[in-house]
Amino acid sequence: MTPEQDKTNEIATEWVDGETKVLEAPGDHGAELRLWLRLLTCSTLVETEVRRRLREEFDSTLPRFDLMAQLERAKDGMVLGEVSKRMMVSPGNITVLVERLAESGHISRTTSPTDRRVQIIALTPFGRAEFEKMAAAHGDWIADLFGGLGAHDSAVLLDELAKLKRSIVASLGKGA
């Protein structure tokens, strides 16, 4: 048996990102699992840093930022149910965010002229100005965090992640 064959027959222990230990045996999708863990680690690192900076620099949270981002795209406001769908969270979570942002003057709530049970929420001029400051800072933060990648690396990674997204969507279609 060659040393290469011997290596494929043993269970390997590998450290991923210096913190996640992965045990793999031949044929157990080790490369895919390492890729998943690497993506998850990168996503978690970025999200944690964005949350910290939003809190420290704007006394805000990522869910508030996300809600304001949705409303920034909807100049005439949105119905609560639509915001909930777009953010993929429960209507109850949106209601709490809306209450806090309405209290702080960032958003307004109005009753739909066609259905009094429906509320339309929108950024106030103050909320829009505050969101623009946060969005500009957010863009700078992301540029800083991704700054170690050159333009070519970024383009290649974006293309490869697009392939991964298509693969995932195709796989999900198979199970449906």
N, CA and C atoms as an extended XYZ file, in Angstrom:
528
Properties=species:S:1:pos:R:3:atomname:S:1:resname:S:1:resid:I:1 pbc="F F F"
N         0.851       -1.173        0.000 N   MET     1
C         0.000        0.000        0.000 CA  MET     1
C         0.901        1.242        0.000 C   MET     1
N         0.565        2.187       -0.869 N   THR     2
C         1.358        3.415       -0.943 CA  THR     2
C         0.975        4.340        0.199 C   THR     2
N         1.838        5.301        0.531 N   PRO     3
C         1.480        6.272        1.577 CA  PRO     3
C         0.204        7.041        1.246 C   PRO     3
N        -0.044        7.315       -0.038 N   GLU     4
C        -1.259        8.045       -0.428 CA  GLU     4
C        -2.499        7.203       -0.154 C   GLU     4
N        -2.435        5.886       -0.480 N   GLN     5
C        -3.572        5.010       -0.211 CA  GLN     5
C        -3.801        4.880        1.284 C   GLN     5
N        -2.699        4.788        2.034 N   ASP     6
C        -2.806        4.688        3.478 CA  ASP     6
C        -3.518        5.916        4.047 C   ASP     6
N        -3.210        7.086        3.518 N   LYS     7
C        -3.850        8.329        3.995 CA  LYS     7
C        -5.347        8.328        3.715 C   LYS     7
N        -5.781        7.810        2.579 N   THR     8
C        -7.203        7.817        2.255 CA  THR     8
C        -7.985        6.813        3.079 C   THR     8
N        -7.312        5.844        3.681 N   ASN     9
C        -8.002        4.844        4.470 CA  ASN     9
C        -8.116        5.214        5.942 C   ASN     9
N        -7.360        6.181        6.376 N   GLU    10
C        -7.419        6.560        7.792 CA  GLU    10
C        -8.390        7.703        8.009 C   GLU    10
N        -8.864        7.815        9.224 N   ILE    11
C        -9.714        8.955        9.581 CA  ILE    11
C        -8.788       10.114        9.892 C   ILE    11
N        -9.048       11.261        9.235 N   ALA    12
C        -8.182       12.426        9.398 CA  ALA    12
C        -8.850       13.443       10.311 C   ALA    12
N        -8.032       14.068       11.135 N   THR    13
C        -8.505       15.171       11.951 CA  THR    13
C        -7.908       16.440       11.377 C   THR    13
N        -8.735       17.412       11.108 N   GLU    14
C        -8.247       18.646       10.515 CA  GLU    14
C        -8.862       19.831       11.237 C   GLU    14
N        -8.064       20.870       11.377 N   TRP    15
C        -8.539       22.108       11.991 CA  TRP    15
C        -8.961       23.050       10.888 C   TRP    15
N       -10.148       23.592       11.017 N   VAL    16
C       -10.683       24.527       10.043 CA  VAL    16
C       -10.793       25.886       10.725 C   VAL    16
N       -10.185       26.899       10.135 N   ASP    17
C       -10.239       28.260       10.665 CA  ASP    17
C        -9.693       28.341       12.076 C   ASP    17
N        -8.808       27.439       12.448 N   GLY    18
C        -8.150       27.499       13.738 CA  GLY    18
C        -9.051       27.262       14.929 C   GLY    18
N       -10.328       26.931       14.698 N   GLU    19
C       -11.220       26.780       15.842 CA  GLU    19
C       -12.203       25.631       15.692 C   GLU    19
N       -12.517       25.245       14.475 N   THR    20
C       -13.522       24.225       14.238 CA  THR    20
C       -12.838       22.923       13.868 C   THR    20
N       -13.004       21.914       14.670 N   LYS    21
C       -12.380       20.630       14.409 CA  LYS    21
C       -13.358       19.773       13.605 C   LYS    21
N       -12.869       19.245       12.502 N   VAL    22
C       -13.703       18.418       11.642 CA  VAL    22
C       -13.076       17.034       11.570 C   VAL    22
N       -13.856       16.025       11.880 N   LEU    23
C       -13.411       14.652       11.703 CA  LEU    23
C       -13.993       14.161       10.397 C   LEU    23
N       -13.143       13.591        9.569 N   GLU    24
C       -13.655       13.104        8.304 CA  GLU    24
C       -13.075       11.733        7.993 C   GLU    24
N       -13.882       10.950        7.366 N   ALA    25
C       -13.457        9.640        6.884 CA  ALA    25
C       -13.588        9.676        5.368 C   ALA    25
N       -12.896        8.797        4.678 N   PRO    26
C       -13.001        8.792        3.215 CA  PRO    26
C       -14.448        8.705        2.758 C   PRO    26
N       -14.812        9.562        1.804 N   GLY    27
C       -16.148        9.517        1.222 CA  GLY    27
C       -17.228       10.182        2.048 C   GLY    27
N       -16.881       10.915        3.092 N   ASP    28
C       -17.942       11.507        3.922 CA  ASP    28
C       -18.181       12.982        3.635 C   ASP    28
N       -17.870       13.437        2.438 N   HIS    29
C       -18.118       14.816        2.012 CA  HIS    29
C       -17.285       15.825        2.801 C   HIS    29
N       -16.076       15.456        3.148 N   GLY    30
C       -15.225       16.332        3.942 CA  GLY    30
C       -14.994       17.695        3.320 C   GLY    30
N       -14.752       17.731        2.011 N   ALA    31
C       -14.491       19.021        1.350 CA  ALA    31
C       -15.727       19.907        1.412 C   ALA    31
N       -16.886       19.329        1.188 N   GLU    32
C       -18.123       20.120        1.239 CA  GLU    32
C       -18.389       20.633        2.654 C   GLU    32
N       -18.129       19.790        3.639 N   LEU    33
C       -18.328       20.220        5.025 CA  LEU    33
C       -17.353       21.318        5.417 C   LEU    33
N       -16.090       21.175        4.991 N   ARG    34
C       -15.109       22.230        5.285 CA  ARG    34
C       -15.511       23.538        4.617 C   ARG    34
N       -16.001       23.456        3.383 N   LEU    35
C       -16.453       24.658        2.674 CA  LEU    35
C       -17.628       25.295        3.412 C   LEU    35
N       -18.594       24.481        3.817 N   TRP    36
C       -19.747       24.995        4.562 CA  TRP    36
C       -19.286       25.679        5.841 C   TRP    36
N       -18.392       25.047        6.583 N   LEU    37
C       -17.908       25.640        7.828 CA  LEU    37
C       -17.132       26.928        7.571 C   LEU    37
N       -16.373       26.965        6.507 N   ARG    38
C       -15.624       28.183        6.168 CA  ARG    38
C       -16.587       29.318        5.830 C   ARG    38
N       -17.620       29.027        5.022 N   LEU    39
C       -18.615       30.042        4.684 CA  LEU    39
C       -19.338       30.539        5.939 C   LEU    39
N       -19.718       29.608        6.786 N   LEU    40
C       -20.417       29.962        8.017 CA  LEU    40
C       -19.532       30.807        8.931 C   LEU    40
N       -18.268       30.433        9.047 N   THR    41
C       -17.334       31.193        9.873 CA  THR    41
C       -17.177       32.610        9.342 C   THR    41
N       -16.976       32.741        8.042 N   CYS    42
C       -16.824       34.079        7.450 CA  CYS    42
C       -18.078       34.914        7.662 C   CYS    42
N       -19.226       34.317        7.425 N   SER    43
C       -20.491       35.032        7.610 CA  SER    43
C       -20.667       35.476        9.059 C   SER    43
N       -20.360       34.588        9.981 N   THR    44
C       -20.501       34.907       11.407 CA  THR    44
C       -19.543       36.012       11.824 C   THR    44
N       -18.306       35.942       11.337 N   LEU    45
C       -17.333       36.982       11.669 CA  LEU    45
C       -17.794       38.353       11.174 C   LEU    45
N       -18.265       38.418        9.939 N   VAL    46
C       -18.730       39.687        9.373 CA  VAL    46
C       -19.958       40.184       10.128 C   VAL    46
N       -20.934       39.302       10.344 N   GLU    47
C       -22.162       39.713       11.024 CA  GLU    47
C       -21.878       40.202       12.443 C   GLU    47
N       -21.013       39.518       13.157 N   THR    48
C       -20.675       39.923       14.521 CA  THR    48
C       -20.051       41.314       14.535 C   THR    48
N       -19.164       41.564       13.589 N   GLU    49
C       -18.514       42.878       13.523 CA  GLU    49
C       -19.498       43.975       13.121 C   GLU    49
N       -20.372       43.693       12.181 N   VAL    50
C       -21.382       44.679       11.774 CA  VAL    50
C       -22.307       44.990       12.944 C   VAL    50
N       -22.731       43.962       13.659 N   ARG    51
C       -23.586       44.187       14.840 CA  ARG    51
C       -22.878       45.073       15.864 C   ARG    51
N       -21.593       44.786       16.118 N   ARG    52
C       -20.843       45.568       17.092 CA  ARG    52
C       -20.758       47.031       16.665 C   ARG    52
N       -20.416       47.260       15.417 N   ARG    53
C       -20.256       48.634       14.932 CA  ARG    53
C       -21.587       49.384       14.907 C   ARG    53
N       -22.681       48.718       14.519 N   LEU    54
C       -23.993       49.374       14.557 CA  LEU    54
C       -24.335       49.806       15.978 C   LEU    54
N       -24.070       48.919       16.923 N   ARG    55
C       -24.361       49.216       18.327 CA  ARG    55
C       -23.499       50.373       18.832 C   ARG    55
N       -22.194       50.301       18.565 N   GLU    56
C       -21.278       51.302       19.100 CA  GLU    56
C       -21.378       52.654       18.400 C   GLU    56
N       -21.550       52.651       17.092 N   GLU    57
C       -21.523       53.908       16.352 CA  GLU    57
C       -22.896       54.546       16.166 C   GLU    57
N       -23.951       53.737       16.208 N   PHE    58
C       -25.285       54.281       15.944 CA  PHE    58
C       -26.318       53.917       17.006 C   PHE    58
N       -25.899       53.213       18.054 N   ASP    59
C       -26.828       52.746       19.075 CA  ASP    59
C       -28.021       52.043       18.427 C   ASP    59
N       -27.715       51.171       17.475 N   SER    60
C       -28.756       50.462       16.737 CA  SER    60
C       -28.428       48.982       16.704 C   SER    60
N       -29.337       48.224       16.120 N   THR    61
C       -29.170       46.777       15.996 CA  THR    61
C       -29.248       46.389       14.524 C   THR    61
N       -28.759       45.199       14.206 N   LEU    62
C       -28.834       44.710       12.835 CA  LEU    62
C       -30.287       44.531       12.375 C   LEU    62
N       -31.189       43.991       13.192 N   PRO    63
C       -32.579       43.895       12.735 CA  PRO    63
C       -33.198       45.269       12.432 C   PRO    63
N       -32.890       46.284       13.231 N   ARG    64
C       -33.399       47.633       12.947 CA  ARG    64
C       -32.834       48.136       11.618 C   ARG    64
N       -31.527       47.931       11.417 N   PHE    65
C       -30.888       48.339       10.169 CA  PHE    65
C       -31.554       47.625        8.989 C   PHE    65
N       -31.775       46.320        9.116 N   ASP    66
C       -32.397       45.544        8.037 CA  ASP    66
C       -33.804       46.042        7.731 C   ASP    66
N       -34.580       46.348        8.763 N   LEU    67
C       -35.940       46.867        8.562 CA  LEU    67
C       -35.889       48.217        7.852 C   LEU    67
N       -35.004       49.080        8.288 N   MET    68
C       -34.879       50.391        7.652 CA  MET    68
C       -34.413       50.248        6.199 C   MET    68
N       -33.559       49.272        5.922 N   ALA    69
C       -33.102       49.028        4.548 CA  ALA    69
C       -34.274       48.616        3.658 C   ALA    69
N       -35.151       47.780        4.175 N   GLN    70
C       -36.341       47.387        3.404 CA  GLN    70
C       -37.222       48.591        3.126 C   GLN    70
N       -37.414       49.426        4.137 N   LEU    71
C       -38.273       50.596        3.971 CA  LEU    71
C       -37.640       51.645        3.066 C   LEU    71
N       -36.320       51.725        3.057 N   GLU    72
C       -35.629       52.692        2.201 CA  GLU    72
C       -35.916       52.402        0.735 C   GLU    72
N       -36.097       51.136        0.418 N   ARG    73
C       -36.389       50.733       -0.963 CA  ARG    73
C       -37.841       50.954       -1.351 C   ARG    73
N       -38.698       51.143       -0.366 N   ALA    74
C       -40.139       51.306       -0.611 CA  ALA    74
C       -40.534       52.738       -0.261 C   ALA    74
N       -40.432       53.624       -1.226 N   LYS    75
C       -40.653       55.065       -0.971 CA  LYS    75
C       -42.046       55.354       -0.415 C   LYS    75
N       -43.041       54.554       -0.805 N   ASP    76
C       -44.411       54.779       -0.331 CA  ASP    76
C       -44.752       53.960        0.903 C   ASP    76
N       -43.771       53.292        1.472 N   GLY    77
C       -44.005       52.469        2.651 CA  GLY    77
C       -44.385       51.053        2.280 C   GLY    77
N       -44.535       50.250        3.320 N   MET    78
C       -44.866       48.844        3.123 CA  MET    78
C       -45.854       48.384        4.184 C   MET    78
N       -46.595       47.378        3.835 N   VAL    79
C       -47.498       46.713        4.770 CA  VAL    79
C       -46.644       45.800        5.655 C   VAL    79
N       -46.997       45.704        6.926 N   LEU    80
C       -46.223       44.897        7.864 CA  LEU    80
C       -45.998       43.471        7.372 C   LEU    80
N       -47.019       42.863        6.818 N   GLY    81
C       -46.897       41.487        6.334 CA  GLY    81
C       -45.855       41.343        5.236 C   GLY    81
N       -45.764       42.332        4.362 N   GLU    82
C       -44.774       42.290        3.288 CA  GLU    82
C       -43.362       42.421        3.851 C   GLU    82
N       -43.192       43.295        4.832 N   VAL    83
C       -41.879       43.446        5.473 CA  VAL    83
C       -41.477       42.125        6.122 C   VAL    83
N       -42.417       41.497        6.792 N   SER    84
C       -42.159       40.221        7.456 CA  SER    84
C       -41.692       39.170        6.447 C   SER    84
N       -42.354       39.086        5.305 N   LYS    85
C       -41.963       38.122        4.267 CA  LYS    85
C       -40.573       38.430        3.726 C   LYS    85
N       -40.318       39.685        3.428 N   ARG    86
C       -39.020       40.063        2.854 CA  ARG    86
C       -37.870       39.803        3.820 C   ARG    86
N       -38.109       40.024        5.101 N   MET    87
C       -37.057       39.821        6.091 CA  MET    87
C       -37.008       38.391        6.606 C   MET    87
N       -38.014       37.593        6.223 N   MET    88
C       -38.102       36.187        6.622 CA  MET    88
C       -38.132       36.019        8.142 C   MET    88
N       -38.909       36.857        8.795 N   VAL    89
C       -39.111       36.755       10.235 CA  VAL    89
C       -40.598       36.839       10.524 C   VAL    89
N       -40.971       36.480       11.727 N   SER    90
C       -42.390       36.454       12.081 CA  SER    90
C       -42.950       37.867       12.193 C   SER    90
N       -44.240       38.021       11.933 N   PRO    91
C       -44.868       39.340       12.100 CA  PRO    91
C       -44.697       39.892       13.521 C   PRO    91
N       -44.647       39.015       14.509 N   GLY    92
C       -44.454       39.465       15.889 CA  GLY    92
C       -43.111       40.148       16.079 C   GLY    92
N       -42.058       39.606       15.456 N   ASN    93
C       -40.742       40.240       15.535 CA  ASN    93
C       -40.746       41.604       14.870 C   ASN    93
N       -41.442       41.725       13.756 N   ILE    94
C       -41.520       42.999       13.039 CA  ILE    94
C       -42.264       44.026       13.883 C   ILE    94
N       -43.330       43.596       14.539 N   THR    95
C       -44.123       44.516       15.350 CA  THR    95
C       -43.275       45.162       16.440 C   THR    95
N       -42.426       44.382       17.100 N   VAL    96
C       -41.565       44.916       18.153 CA  VAL    96
C       -40.585       45.937       17.565 C   VAL    96
N       -39.979       45.607       16.421 N   LEU    97
C       -39.062       46.535       15.769 CA  LEU    97
C       -39.774       47.823       15.362 C   LEU    97
N       -40.970       47.680       14.805 N   VAL    98
C       -41.737       48.846       14.367 CA  VAL    98
C       -42.057       49.755       15.554 C   VAL    98
N       -42.466       49.151       16.663 N   GLU    99
C       -42.771       49.949       17.863 CA  GLU    99
C       -41.568       50.790       18.276 C   GLU    99
N       -40.414       50.174       18.350 N   ARG   100
C       -39.200       50.888       18.786 CA  ARG   100
C       -38.795       51.982       17.800 C   ARG   100
N       -38.856       51.671       16.515 N   LEU   101
C       -38.469       52.668       15.517 CA  LEU   101
C       -39.496       53.794       15.403 C   LEU   101
N       -40.759       53.503       15.675 N   ALA   102
C       -41.779       54.559       15.691 CA  ALA   102
C       -41.569       55.467       16.898 C   ALA   102
N       -41.265       54.874       18.047 N   GLU   103
C       -41.005       55.662       19.259 CA  GLU   103
C       -39.814       56.594       19.087 C   GLU   103
N       -38.797       56.143       18.367 N   SER   104
C       -37.589       56.957       18.178 CA  SER   104
C       -37.727       57.951       17.027 C   SER   104
N       -38.850       57.900       16.303 N   GLY   105
C       -39.086       58.846       15.215 CA  GLY   105
C       -38.490       58.432       13.879 C   GLY   105
N       -38.003       57.202       13.773 N   HIS   106
C       -37.390       56.742       12.524 CA  HIS   106
C       -38.427       56.322       11.477 C   HIS   106
N       -39.562       55.815       11.933 N   ILE   107
C       -40.597       55.392       10.990 CA  ILE   107
C       -41.960       55.925       11.425 C   ILE   107
N       -42.859       55.976       10.444 N   SER   108
C       -44.241       56.369       10.710 CA  SER   108
C       -45.144       55.181       10.421 C   SER   108
N       -46.294       55.193       11.067 N   ARG   109
C       -47.307       54.161       10.824 CA  ARG   109
C       -48.596       54.861       10.432 C   ARG   109
N       -49.189       54.395        9.351 N   THR   110
C       -50.486       54.919        8.953 CA  THR   110
C       -51.403       53.748        8.647 C   THR   110
N       -52.667       54.003        8.766 N   THR   111
C       -53.673       52.983        8.461 CA  THR   111
C       -53.957       53.017        6.963 C   THR   111
N       -54.082       51.864        6.374 N   SER   112
C       -54.384       51.766        4.951 CA  SER   112
C       -55.742       52.411        4.677 C   SER   112
N       -55.842       53.219        3.622 N   PRO   113
C       -57.129       53.844        3.301 CA  PRO   113
C       -58.180       52.831        2.842 C   PRO   113
N       -57.738       51.652        2.402 N   THR   114
C       -58.690       50.647        1.907 CA  THR   114
C       -59.034       49.582        2.936 C   THR   114
N       -58.208       49.432        3.969 N   ASP   115
C       -58.456       48.409        4.984 CA  ASP   115
C       -57.891       48.892        6.313 C   ASP   115
N       -58.755       49.238        7.226 N   ARG   116
C       -58.327       49.823        8.491 CA  ARG   116
C       -57.518       48.858        9.357 C   ARG   116
N       -57.560       47.569        9.051 N   ARG   117
C       -56.794       46.592        9.826 CA  ARG   117
C       -55.323       46.570        9.413 C   ARG   117
N       -55.015       47.169        8.283 N   VAL   118
C       -53.672       47.104        7.717 CA  VAL   118
C       -52.902       48.383        8.024 C   VAL   118
N       -51.688       48.199        8.519 N   GLN   119
C       -50.805       49.340        8.778 CA  GLN   119
C       -49.744       49.430        7.694 C   GLN   119
N       -49.476       50.655        7.287 N   ILE   120
C       -48.389       50.912        6.342 CA  ILE   120
C       -47.300       51.637        7.111 C   ILE   120
N       -46.088       51.112        7.018 N   ILE   121
C       -44.967       51.749        7.710 CA  ILE   121
C       -44.014       52.327        6.676 C   ILE   121
N       -43.397       53.454        7.040 N   ALA   122
C       -42.474       54.134        6.128 CA  ALA   122
C       -41.421       54.861        6.946 C   ALA   122
N       -40.274       55.087        6.335 N   LEU   123
C       -39.246       55.890        6.981 CA  LEU   123
C       -39.714       57.346        7.039 C   LEU   123
N       -39.457       57.991        8.146 N   THR   124
C       -39.678       59.423        8.246 CA  THR   124
C       -38.471       60.118        7.606 C   THR   124
N       -38.559       61.416        7.333 N   PRO   125
C       -37.362       62.111        6.831 CA  PRO   125
C       -36.167       61.941        7.777 C   PRO   125
N       -36.412       61.999        9.085 N   PHE   126
C       -35.349       61.762       10.063 CA  PHE   126
C       -34.801       60.342        9.921 C   PHE   126
N       -35.690       59.362        9.817 N   GLY   127
C       -35.280       57.968        9.670 CA  GLY   127
C       -34.493       57.732        8.400 C   GLY   127
N       -34.916       58.364        7.312 N   ARG   128
C       -34.206       58.216        6.041 CA  ARG   128
C       -32.795       58.805        6.148 C   ARG   128
N       -32.673       59.963        6.769 N   ALA   129
C       -31.349       60.597        6.932 CA  ALA   129
C       -30.451       59.736        7.813 C   ALA   129
N       -31.000       59.198        8.890 N   GLU   130
C       -30.213       58.339        9.776 CA  GLU   130
C       -29.802       57.048        9.068 C   GLU   130
N       -30.734       56.485        8.292 N   PHE   131
C       -30.395       55.264        7.571 CA  PHE   131
C       -29.295       55.523        6.552 C   PHE   131
N       -29.349       56.655        5.863 N   GLU   132
C       -28.308       56.972        4.879 CA  GLU   132
C       -26.936       57.014        5.535 C   GLU   132
N       -26.841       57.565        6.746 N   LYS   133
C       -25.565       57.584        7.473 CA  LYS   133
C       -25.122       56.162        7.812 C   LYS   133
N       -26.051       55.360        8.309 N   MET   134
C       -25.725       53.976        8.660 CA  MET   134
C       -25.321       53.176        7.429 C   MET   134
N       -26.058       53.344        6.327 N   ALA   135
C       -25.767       52.583        5.110 CA  ALA   135
C       -24.395       52.944        4.554 C   ALA   135
N       -24.042       54.230        4.603 N   ALA   136
C       -22.715       54.642        4.124 CA  ALA   136
C       -21.624       54.017        4.992 C   ALA   136
N       -21.812       54.057        6.304 N   ALA   137
C       -20.828       53.448        7.209 CA  ALA   137
C       -20.764       51.943        6.985 C   ALA   137
N       -21.915       51.315        6.827 N   HIS   138
C       -21.986       49.874        6.586 CA  HIS   138
C       -21.186       49.505        5.338 C   HIS   138
N       -21.344       50.271        4.277 N   GLY   139
C       -20.591       50.020        3.054 CA  GLY   139
C       -19.089       50.119        3.297 C   GLY   139
N       -18.686       51.110        4.084 N   ASP   140
C       -17.262       51.256        4.418 CA  ASP   140
C       -16.766       50.074        5.243 C   ASP   140
N       -17.585       49.619        6.196 N   TRP   141
C       -17.184       48.488        7.038 CA  TRP   141
C       -16.964       47.237        6.198 C   TRP   141
N       -17.906       46.976        5.290 N   ILE   142
C       -17.804       45.782        4.448 CA  ILE   142
C       -16.566       45.890        3.554 C   ILE   142
N       -16.334       47.065        2.994 N   ALA   143
C       -15.145       47.264        2.165 CA  ALA   143
C       -13.879       47.002        2.982 C   ALA   143
N       -13.860       47.455        4.231 N   ASP   144
C       -12.713       47.228        5.102 CA  ASP   144
C       -12.526       45.741        5.391 C   ASP   144
N       -13.612       45.047        5.733 N   LEU   145
C       -13.527       43.629        6.079 CA  LEU   145
C       -13.116       42.771        4.881 C   LEU   145
N       -13.520       43.166        3.686 N   PHE   146
C       -13.183       42.421        2.476 CA  PHE   146
C       -11.940       42.988        1.793 C   PHE   146
N       -11.303       43.953        2.419 N   GLY   147
C       -10.188       44.665        1.819 CA  GLY   147
C        -8.992       43.800        1.480 C   GLY   147
N        -8.841       42.655        2.109 N   GLY   148
C        -7.724       41.770        1.820 CA  GLY   148
C        -7.848       41.046        0.496 C   GLY   148
N        -9.025       41.119       -0.111 N   LEU   149
C        -9.229       40.488       -1.416 CA  LEU   149
C        -8.991       41.518       -2.509 C   LEU   149
N        -8.231       41.148       -3.504 N   GLY   150
C        -8.051       42.015       -4.654 CA  GLY   150
C        -9.284       41.980       -5.533 C   GLY   150
N        -9.308       42.854       -6.531 N   ALA   151
C       -10.454       42.922       -7.446 CA  ALA   151
C       -10.668       41.593       -8.161 C   ALA   151
N        -9.580       40.968       -8.608 N   HIS   152
C        -9.697       39.683       -9.308 CA  HIS   152
C       -10.244       38.606       -8.364 C   HIS   152
N        -9.688       38.543       -7.146 N   ASP   153
C       -10.153       37.551       -6.168 CA  ASP   153
C       -11.639       37.746       -5.858 C   ASP   153
N       -12.045       38.998       -5.707 N   SER   154
C       -13.452       39.293       -5.419 CA  SER   154
C       -14.350       38.835       -6.552 C   SER   154
N       -13.933       39.089       -7.788 N   ALA   155
C       -14.726       38.689       -8.947 CA  ALA   155
C       -14.827       37.169       -9.042 C   ALA   155
N       -13.713       36.485       -8.824 N   VAL   156
C       -13.710       35.013       -8.877 CA  VAL   156
C       -14.598       34.453       -7.770 C   VAL   156
N       -14.452       34.976       -6.566 N   LEU   157
C       -15.261       34.496       -5.448 CA  LEU   157
C       -16.745       34.732       -5.710 C   LEU   157
N       -17.081       35.895       -6.233 N   LEU   158
C       -18.475       36.191       -6.548 CA  LEU   158
C       -19.023       35.211       -7.578 C   LEU   158
N       -18.239       34.931       -8.602 N   ASP   159
C       -18.664       33.954       -9.621 CA  ASP   159
C       -18.844       32.562       -9.016 C   ASP   159
N       -17.899       32.149       -8.182 N   GLU   160
C       -17.980       30.821       -7.573 CA  GLU   160
C       -19.172       30.724       -6.616 C   GLU   160
N       -19.432       31.787       -5.875 N   LEU   161
C       -20.593       31.780       -4.980 CA  LEU   161
C       -21.899       31.778       -5.769 C   LEU   161
N       -21.909       32.400       -6.938 N   ALA   162
C       -23.096       32.340       -7.803 CA  ALA   162
C       -23.348       30.899       -8.244 C   ALA   162
N       -22.271       30.168       -8.578 N   LYS   163
C       -22.413       28.748       -8.929 CA  LYS   163
C       -22.968       27.963       -7.749 C   LYS   163
N       -22.443       28.236       -6.570 N   LEU   164
C       -22.922       27.549       -5.370 CA  LEU   164
C       -24.405       27.838       -5.144 C   LEU   164
N       -24.798       29.085       -5.300 N   LYS   165
C       -26.205       29.446       -5.118 CA  LYS   165
C       -27.091       28.690       -6.109 C   LYS   165
N       -26.671       28.633       -7.378 N   ARG   166
C       -27.442       27.887       -8.378 CA  ARG   166
C       -27.531       26.414       -8.007 C   ARG   166
N       -26.431       25.848       -7.507 N   SER   167
C       -26.418       24.446       -7.093 CA  SER   167
C       -27.402       24.207       -5.947 C   SER   167
N       -27.399       25.114       -4.986 N   ILE   168
C       -28.301       24.973       -3.837 CA  ILE   168
C       -29.754       25.087       -4.283 C   ILE   168
N       -30.036       26.088       -5.120 N   VAL   169
C       -31.414       26.273       -5.601 CA  VAL   169
C       -31.862       25.046       -6.400 C   VAL   169
N       -30.985       24.516       -7.228 N   ALA   170
C       -31.332       23.312       -8.012 CA  ALA   170
C       -31.575       22.125       -7.089 C   ALA   170
N       -30.748       21.980       -6.068 N   SER   171
C       -30.918       20.883       -5.132 CA  SER   171
C       -32.225       21.017       -4.361 C   SER   171
N       -32.560       22.224       -3.977 N   LEU   172
C       -33.823       22.447       -3.258 CA  LEU   172
C       -35.014       22.131       -4.151 C   LEU   172
N       -34.875       22.425       -5.452 N   GLY   173
C       -35.956       22.111       -6.394 CA  GLY   173
C       -36.193       20.630       -6.535 C   GLY   173
N       -35.131       19.844       -6.371 N   LYS   174
C       -35.248       18.376       -6.471 CA  LYS   174
C       -36.070       17.812       -5.318 C   LYS   174
N       -35.908       18.421       -4.137 N   GLY   175
C       -36.587       17.894       -2.952 CA  GLY   175
C       -38.013       18.371       -2.821 C   GLY   175
N       -38.405       19.342       -3.639 N   ALA   176
C       -39.744       19.916       -3.496 CA  ALA   176
C       -40.789       19.092       -4.175 C   ALA   176
